[in-house]
Amino acid sequence: MVAHKAAYYTAVAPLRLGALLAGKTPPAAYEEGGLRLGTAFQIVDDVLNLEGGRPTGRSGPGTSTRASAH
């Protein structure tokens, strides 16, 4: 389920949004292809994090939100 959710955020939603912003109806293939693309992205990101490679997702350095009190 988590992989499915990540695939939607990283690929399906942007594909559909791009079509909608262009004034087009998103084709059904965007969901199937986007799920595959998003899942592949998530797998690569997870493998790179396990191997100590450069992170490509949100888990990399400098991506955390920091709050400071003044």
N, C-alpha and C positions, 0 to 999 in steps of 0.2 A: 504494500500500500504506500509506503514512504517513497519508493522508487517511482511509483505511478504519480504521486503528488509532485515530486521533483521534476519529472518529465513534463508535466503540465506547465509548471512555472517556467522552466527553462526553454521549452520549445513549442508546445501546442499553443499556449496563450499568446506568445509573440507572433506566431504565424497567423493565428486567427485575427489578432488585433491589426496586423498589417493589412490584411485583406479588408477588414471593416473600415479602416482609415482611408483606404483607396476607393471606398464606395462599392466594394464587391462583396458577394456572399462567399464566405470561406468554404472551399470544397471539403467534402468528407475525408479526402485523402490527407488533409492537413493534420487531422487527429491521429490517424494511424502512423503516418510518417513522423510526426512530431513526437509521438510516444517512443518510437524506436530511436530517434535522434536524442531525445532527452534522456532516455535510459542509458544509451551508449555514453553520453557525456558524463552522467553520474558514475558509471562504472570506472571510466578513465580517471575521474577526479578522486574516487575512493582508492584506486590502486596507487595513484601518485602520492596520495597522503600516507598510505601504508609503507611505500618504498622510500619516503623522505624526499620525493621529487618536488618540483615546484607546484604548489596547489593552484588549481584553476577555479575553484568554487569559493564559497563564502568562508571556508575554514582556514583560509590563508592569513598570514600576518598582516596587520593593518586593516583588517576588515571588522574588527570588533567596535562596538559603539562605546564611547567613553564619555562619562558625565563628569563635569567638574563643578565644584561649588565655589562661588566667589563671595 
